[in-house]
Structure formats: structure tokens, C-alpha cells
Amino acid sequence: PREGRPDFAGALTFGPALVALVAALTLGRDGWLRAPVGLLLAAAVLLGALFVVLERRAATPMIDLSLLRRPLFLASSAGGLFTGLSVIGLFSFLPTVLQRALGLSPLDTALLSLLWAGLAFAVALQVRRIAHRVSPRHQLVVGFALHAVGVLTMLGAVGAGSWARLLPGLVVAGVGSGLLNAALPLLAVESVPAARAAMGSGAQQTFRYIGSCAGVALTIAIATSAGSPGAGTDVALWVSAGLAVAAGVLVATLRERH
């Protein structure tokens, strides 16, 4: 529990800033140089800057900006952001590719996606067995690495018209996603003082959903810019793998120094 009034000013600036950003990313899928997209992005930047100013002056801020000086909090936030950008962005778009490029039915697409999602769910439940031996930060690094390996094995599958070639990659990426899903909430809580647990969790989730919106928009922009669905999907896979590798390296370097 904390003393003082809720941070209404922070909520009234940060909420609209997120709305403007998500709306801009959504509208940007149909063209990034349009006036509404630019105005929304500008509004997001201005409201975000105002939010930072207000949080620095607030007695009981919604987010304690001093937490940004904690390496593990940055690792948690970056992990959430890159999970959205790399993992959720790609796998939110992949079902559309499977149906339009490979001609799979919605049910077949759902069953194929279940392989990745089901493994992620099962692995996340079992990670508690190694939690005392492997830190959440290291779990994130391994999770991002497995995602990168998994998506790279999918290269060429859409162009070849073979859904079977996706199976190994879905398995490996599913295991990686399970590690990410288990490690992110734990690191979010462990990276902040006990009294700031909700703040750490909320910040990580916010970064994750911002990354998801941006990741879907980025994947659509990349995949539709190539000459064919197969080529576009391969470029999107390369980008997803590259973002995952970058995230793993960043998280590996952000560690508490005593």
C-alpha cells in the first residue's frame, strides 16, 4: 500500500498516448505517409513526453522512472517489447499466410497453430521445475534463441507450398515461446522492489502489447512489400529471427552489478 492519491494525471496522459500509438500502427498498415497516421504518431510522442514530465513531479507516480536505472527492469521491459515485436507479430500474421498462400482451411490452420501454442503452454507450465537452477533472464535468452532457430527452419516452406516443412520450426519456436511466457512475468516482479511488484508487472505487459501492435504492423508491411507471398514471408521470418537474436543479446548484457 502507498500513501497519496492515485496518479490521475499520469493515467490521463499515458492512456491517450497508447491509444494514439496503437491507432497509428493499425492505420499505418494501409500506408504510413497518410496525414492521420502522422498526426496520431505526433500526438503519441507529445503525450508521452508530457507523461514523463508529470511522472517526474508526481508524489505517487504510476511508474517510478527511477526503475529505469535497474538493469533487470530494463531486461524485463525489453523482453516484453521484443516478444511482441518478434514472436507475437509473426505468429499473429502466419495464419493469414497459411490460408491465403497454402490454401489451408481455418480449421487446419488452427490445428497447425495449436502445435506452436500448445507447446508454449505446456512448456510454460513445466518451467517451474528448472526455475531454481536457471534464472528468468537466462530463460529469456534461451527462449529468444529457440524462437530464432525455429523461424529460420521455416524459410522456403510457404514458397514451396508445403505446410509440413513448418512443423519442426513450430515445435522449436513453441518451446522458446513457452520459456518466454514463463520467464517474463517472474522477471517483471523480481526486477523491482517488493512494494513495486504491480508496477513492474504492469510495465512489462504494457511494453509487450505495444510490441505486439508494432510487430503485427511491421510483419504485414514486410510480408506484403515483396513480389510473392513466399518471398514476403521469408523476409518476415528473417526479420523476426533478427529481432529475437538482438533481444537475446540485449537481455544477456543487462544484469545487476553488485
C-alpha positions as CSV (number, residue, x, y, z in Angstrom):
1,P,0.0,0.0,0.0
2,R,1.1,3.5,-0.7
3,E,0.1,6.9,0.6
4,G,-1.3,9.7,-1.6
5,R,-3.9,10.0,-4.3
6,P,-3.9,7.8,-7.5
7,D,-1.9,9.3,-10.4
8,F,-4.9,10.5,-12.4
9,A,-2.7,13.0,-14.4
10,G,-0.4,10.2,-15.4
11,A,-3.3,8.0,-16.5
12,L,-5.0,10.8,-18.4
13,T,-1.8,11.3,-20.5
14,F,-0.4,7.8,-20.8
15,G,-3.7,6.2,-21.7
16,P,-4.4,8.5,-24.7
17,A,-0.7,8.3,-25.7
18,L,-1.1,4.5,-26.0
19,V,-4.4,4.9,-27.9
20,A,-2.8,7.2,-30.4
21,L,0.2,4.9,-30.9
22,V,-1.9,1.8,-31.4
23,A,-4.3,3.6,-33.7
24,A,-1.3,4.9,-35.7
25,L,0.2,1.5,-36.0
26,T,-3.1,0.0,-37.1
27,L,-3.8,2.6,-39.7
28,G,-0.2,2.5,-40.9
29,R,-0.8,-1.0,-42.3
30,D,-2.6,0.7,-45.2
31,G,0.0,3.4,-45.7
32,W,2.5,5.1,-43.4
33,L,2.6,8.5,-45.2
34,R,-1.0,9.5,-44.7
35,A,-1.9,12.5,-42.6
36,P,-3.9,10.7,-39.9
37,V,-1.0,8.3,-39.2
38,G,1.4,11.2,-38.8
39,L,-0.9,13.2,-36.6
40,L,-1.5,10.2,-34.3
41,L,2.2,9.5,-34.0
42,A,2.8,13.1,-33.2
43,A,0.1,13.0,-30.5
44,A,1.6,9.8,-29.1
45,V,5.0,11.5,-28.8
46,L,3.7,14.7,-27.3
47,L,1.5,12.9,-24.8
48,G,4.3,10.6,-23.9
49,A,6.7,13.4,-23.2
50,L,4.1,15.1,-21.1
51,F,3.6,11.9,-19.2
52,V,7.3,11.7,-18.4
53,V,7.3,15.3,-17.1
54,L,4.3,14.6,-14.9
55,E,5.7,11.4,-13.5
56,R,8.9,13.2,-12.5
57,R,6.9,15.6,-10.5
58,A,4.2,13.3,-9.1
59,A,4.3,12.3,-5.4
60,T,2.9,8.9,-6.1
61,P,3.7,8.2,-9.8
62,M,2.0,5.5,-11.9
63,I,5.5,4.4,-12.9
64,D,8.6,5.2,-10.9
65,L,11.0,6.4,-13.6
66,S,14.0,5.6,-11.3
67,L,13.3,1.9,-12.0
68,L,14.8,2.5,-15.5
69,R,18.2,2.6,-13.8
70,R,17.8,-1.0,-12.8
71,P,19.3,-3.4,-15.4
72,L,16.9,-6.2,-14.7
73,F,13.8,-3.9,-15.0
74,L,15.2,-2.9,-18.4
75,A,15.7,-6.5,-19.3
76,S,12.1,-7.3,-18.3
77,S,10.7,-4.3,-20.3
78,A,12.9,-5.1,-23.3
79,G,11.9,-8.7,-23.2
80,G,8.3,-7.8,-23.3
81,L,8.8,-5.4,-26.1
82,F,10.7,-7.8,-28.3
83,T,8.4,-10.7,-27.5
84,G,5.6,-8.6,-29.1
85,L,7.8,-7.4,-32.0
86,S,9.3,-10.7,-32.9
87,V,7.1,-13.6,-31.6
88,I,3.5,-12.3,-31.4
89,G,3.9,-10.1,-34.5
90,L,4.9,-13.1,-36.7
91,F,2.5,-15.7,-35.3
92,S,-0.4,-13.3,-35.4
93,F,0.1,-12.9,-39.2
94,L,1.2,-16.5,-40.0
95,P,-2.4,-18.0,-40.1
96,T,-3.4,-15.5,-42.8
97,V,-0.4,-16.7,-44.9
98,L,-1.3,-20.3,-44.4
99,Q,-4.8,-19.8,-45.6
100,R,-4.2,-17.4,-48.5
101,A,-0.9,-18.8,-49.8
102,L,-1.2,-22.5,-48.9
103,G,-5.0,-22.8,-49.2
104,L,-5.4,-24.3,-45.7
105,S,-8.9,-24.2,-44.2
106,P,-9.5,-22.2,-41.0
107,L,-9.7,-25.4,-39.0
108,D,-6.5,-26.8,-40.5
109,T,-4.8,-23.5,-39.8
110,A,-6.0,-23.6,-36.2
111,L,-4.7,-27.1,-35.7
112,L,-1.3,-26.2,-37.1
113,S,-1.1,-23.1,-34.9
114,L,-2.1,-25.3,-31.9
115,L,1.2,-27.1,-32.3
116,W,3.1,-23.9,-31.5
117,A,0.6,-22.5,-29.0
118,G,0.1,-25.9,-27.2
119,L,3.8,-26.5,-26.8
120,A,4.2,-22.9,-25.5
121,F,1.5,-23.5,-22.9
122,A,2.9,-26.9,-21.8
123,V,6.5,-25.7,-21.6
124,A,5.5,-22.6,-19.6
125,L,3.8,-24.8,-17.0
126,Q,6.9,-27.1,-16.6
127,V,9.5,-24.3,-16.4
128,R,8.9,-24.2,-12.7
129,R,10.9,-27.4,-12.4
130,I,14.1,-25.6,-13.5
131,A,13.3,-22.1,-12.1
132,H,15.6,-22.7,-9.1
133,R,18.5,-23.6,-11.4
134,V,18.0,-21.3,-14.4
135,S,17.3,-17.6,-13.8
136,P,14.5,-15.8,-15.6
137,R,17.0,-13.7,-17.5
138,H,18.8,-16.8,-18.8
139,Q,15.4,-18.4,-19.7
140,L,14.6,-15.3,-21.8
141,V,17.9,-15.6,-23.6
142,V,17.3,-19.3,-24.4
143,G,13.7,-18.6,-25.4
144,F,14.7,-15.9,-27.9
145,A,17.4,-18.1,-29.3
146,L,15.0,-21.0,-29.8
147,H,12.5,-18.7,-31.5
148,A,15.2,-17.5,-33.9
149,V,16.2,-21.1,-34.7
150,G,12.6,-22.2,-35.1
151,V,11.5,-19.5,-37.5
152,L,14.7,-19.8,-39.6
153,T,13.8,-23.5,-40.2
154,M,10.6,-22.3,-41.8
155,L,12.3,-20.5,-44.6
156,G,11.1,-21.5,-48.0
157,A,8.1,-23.5,-46.7
158,V,5.5,-21.1,-48.0
159,G,7.2,-20.6,-51.3
160,A,7.4,-24.4,-51.7
161,G,3.7,-24.7,-50.8
162,S,4.5,-27.2,-48.0
163,W,2.9,-26.8,-44.6
164,A,4.7,-30.0,-43.4
165,R,8.0,-28.1,-43.6
166,L,6.7,-25.7,-41.0
167,L,6.3,-28.4,-38.3
168,P,9.9,-28.6,-37.0
169,G,10.1,-24.8,-36.7
170,L,6.7,-24.6,-34.9
171,V,7.9,-27.2,-32.4
172,V,11.2,-25.4,-31.7
173,A,9.6,-21.9,-31.6
174,G,6.8,-23.3,-29.4
175,V,9.4,-24.4,-26.8
176,G,11.0,-21.0,-27.0
177,S,7.7,-19.2,-26.6
178,G,7.0,-21.3,-23.5
179,L,10.2,-20.2,-21.9
180,L,9.5,-16.5,-22.7
181,N,5.9,-16.8,-21.3
182,A,7.2,-18.3,-18.1
183,A,10.2,-16.0,-17.6
184,L,8.7,-12.6,-18.4
185,P,6.2,-12.3,-15.5
186,L,8.7,-13.7,-13.0
187,L,11.4,-11.3,-14.1
188,A,8.9,-8.4,-14.1
189,V,8.2,-9.0,-10.4
190,E,11.8,-9.9,-9.4
191,S,13.3,-6.8,-11.1
192,V,11.6,-4.3,-8.8
193,P,11.3,-3.8,-5.0
194,A,8.5,-5.9,-3.4
195,A,6.4,-2.8,-3.0
196,R,6.6,-2.1,-6.7
197,A,5.6,-5.6,-7.9
198,A,2.4,-4.5,-9.6
199,M,4.3,-1.6,-11.2
200,G,6.9,-4.0,-12.6
201,S,4.3,-6.4,-14.0
202,G,2.2,-3.6,-15.5
203,A,5.2,-2.0,-17.2
204,Q,6.3,-5.3,-18.7
205,Q,2.8,-6.1,-20.0
206,T,2.5,-2.6,-21.5
207,F,5.7,-3.0,-23.4
208,R,4.6,-6.4,-24.5
209,Y,1.3,-5.2,-26.0
210,I,3.0,-2.1,-27.6
211,G,5.5,-4.5,-29.2
212,S,2.6,-6.8,-30.4
213,C,0.8,-3.9,-32.2
214,A,4.1,-2.7,-33.7
215,G,5.1,-6.3,-34.6
216,V,1.9,-7.1,-36.4
217,A,2.1,-3.8,-38.4
218,L,5.8,-4.5,-39.2
219,T,5.2,-8.0,-40.3
220,I,2.3,-7.0,-42.6
221,A,4.3,-4.2,-44.1
222,I,7.3,-6.5,-44.8
223,A,5.4,-9.5,-46.0
224,T,3.2,-7.5,-48.4
225,S,6.1,-5.5,-49.9
226,A,7.7,-8.5,-51.6
227,G,6.7,-9.8,-55.0
228,S,5.1,-13.0,-53.8
229,P,3.7,-14.4,-50.5
230,G,6.6,-16.9,-50.3
231,A,9.3,-14.2,-50.6
232,G,7.5,-11.8,-48.3
233,T,7.1,-14.5,-45.6
234,D,10.7,-15.4,-45.8
235,V,11.7,-11.7,-45.3
236,A,9.4,-11.5,-42.4
237,L,10.9,-14.7,-40.9
238,W,14.4,-13.2,-41.3
239,V,13.4,-10.0,-39.5
240,S,11.6,-12.0,-36.7
241,A,14.8,-14.1,-36.2
242,G,17.0,-11.0,-36.2
243,L,14.8,-9.2,-33.6
244,A,14.9,-12.3,-31.4
245,V,18.7,-12.5,-31.6
246,A,19.0,-8.8,-30.8
247,A,16.7,-9.2,-27.8
248,G,18.6,-12.2,-26.5
249,V,21.9,-10.3,-26.7
250,L,20.4,-7.2,-25.0
251,V,18.9,-9.2,-22.2
252,A,22.1,-11.2,-21.7
253,T,24.0,-7.9,-21.2
254,L,21.5,-6.4,-18.8
255,R,22.4,-7.9,-15.5
256,E,22.6,-6.5,-12.0
257,R,26.0,-5.4,-10.9
258,H,26.8,-5.6,-7.2
